[in-house]
Structures are given as C-alpha cells and as structure tokens.
Amino acid sequence: MKEISLAAPPLPYYLESGFRMYHAGDTHPDRAGLGMYDLLLVTKGTLHLGEEELTWSLTEGQYVLLLPDKYHYAVRPCDAECHFYWLHFQTSSPYMIRESKPSARSEFVLPQKNEITLHQQGAASDTERIQELWHQLIQMSVSERSVSFWEEQRIFTEILRALDIGNKPDEQSKVHRLAERIEAYLKQHYSADLTNERLADEFHFHPNYLSRCMKSVYGCTPLEYLLAYRIEQSKLLLLKTQWSIERISEEVGFHHAAYFSNCFRAKIGLSPLAYRKQYIRGGTVYHS
C-alpha cells in the first residue's frame, strides 16, 4: 500500500469542499492534471475510481487521496446510490510517494521537518467525527470570508490529523507515540548525561525496545538522535555566540572539546572553528 507524505511546515491549505450524491449508473468525472489534491470520503454505496494504474472500489467509511498531477477516472458506473464528501486542498511543497513500510537508512540525518502521512486509500477510524467536521466545512462556505478563513483551516487540519492518526494500527500508534516522547525528552535534556540506562529508567522499557521504537519512526537509535541534535545545537551556538569551542562543547553535552570536534567534523565535514569562520566577516559573528 502506498503512502503520500506531505512536508509540514508549511501546512497544506484548504480550498473548497462539498457533498455529492450519485444515482445508479452515475460516474465520477475523468480528469487529468487537476492541479490540487482531491480527498474523497464515501458515506454510502460504492464509488469505483482509478488513478493511473491504480483502481479502487470505495465503500462506506473509506477514503482516497487523488494526486494533483495524475489522471483520475471512473472505473465503472455506480451500482446503486452513492454518497461521498469531497475536499480540495493544495500545498507549496511537493509530495512523496513511498511504500507503507519505511526503508532502512544507511546514515541517520536529523529530521528538519514534520510530515503528514496518509495512506492514499484507507478506512477512516472515526467516520462519524470526520463527517461532522466535513459538514462544518461545507457550512462555513456560506459564512463571511473574514470570519470563516481561519476556522476552515482549523477544521481542515483536524480532518487530516484524524486520517493521519487513523492510518496507524493500535500497536504502531503506541510505538509512534513512545518514539515522539523519547524525542521530546532528548531535546529537553540534551545537555545532560544521557545513557540508554537513564532512558530505560525514565520510560520504564528495556533499552532495546526504546531503540526499536526510535528506529521504526526516525531510523535511528536514541543516542544517534541525541548526537545529531547536539551537533545541530552546537551549530547555532557557533553562529550566534562568540563562545569558545570548549564552552560550546560543554553547553551541548560534550565533556571533552576534542571529542566534540571529532564528532562535529564527522557529521558536518568541517571542524567547529572552520564552520564558524564561514560566517564571519571582519572578526564579527553575524546573528541570524
């Protein structure tokens, strides 16, 4: 099964939505290069759709995300009455398509963005709530624009969030939440002495399980994430302060400046001092 990954920020932005009812024999229109995402949720009957080489027969509670640059078409007419909600949105960043199971990474790179990840076709986990949100969106379309704009974006984001979370089986959701808790803890305490044992005490799980969770979600162990995050924080201090390399190494959790310099060079390809000098003019550190 394919997943559609949308970079965030910037968040996708809502355009318009509606509700359609097809009778037996009706078909969804064929379209190519629509230029915006088309999200459909079936609430009654069956809707037969295709996108390029993929085809779906969507039944009650199922959705599909049609991509802006693909050819969409009706596979065949509806067999009986069919109801569905539709929603158009856009993004300023390109999407990525990947298989549901993440591929292994040969080298961990600290994530710079969050992602919204949706199965291109799936079943909504809380259909009643999502239908209510969709209904609210449609009602907002006749409100004053100055009043409705921000509320429409909020409701739209709630729909995407519900579909994003609902895509994950219960066990996968638990793993994802634990990995996020570990990530947050590492960011909050990166300058402290963190070890696998300390993390095990904090989260009440064996270190091996914590590592499996982090690898499943972020492609790295907790300590690999910690090292990458410390290097990122040291880069900020190198640019925004005139502190010595020794002080910066202490501030980000390294007790030995030589070890810090070796780790920095291995990740960035430059020594900390050489990295800083790239951004210095006339002996002054310029602040971003």
Buried (B, 14 or more C-beta within 10 A) or exposed (E): EEBBBBBBEEBBEBEEBEBEEBEEEBBBEEEEEBEBBBBBBBBBBBBBBBBEEEEBEBBBBBBBBBBBEBBBBBEEBBEEEBBBBBBBBEBEEEBEEEEEEBEEEEEBEBBEEEEBBBBBBBBBBBBEBBBEBBBBBBEBEEEEEEEBEEEBBEBBBBBBEBBBEBBBEEEEBEBBBBBBBBBEBBEEBBEEEBEBEBBBEBBEBEBEEBBBBBBBBBBBBBBBBBBBBBBBBBBEBBBEBEBEBBEBBBBBBBEEBEEBBEBBBEBBEEBBEEBBEEEEEEEEBEEE
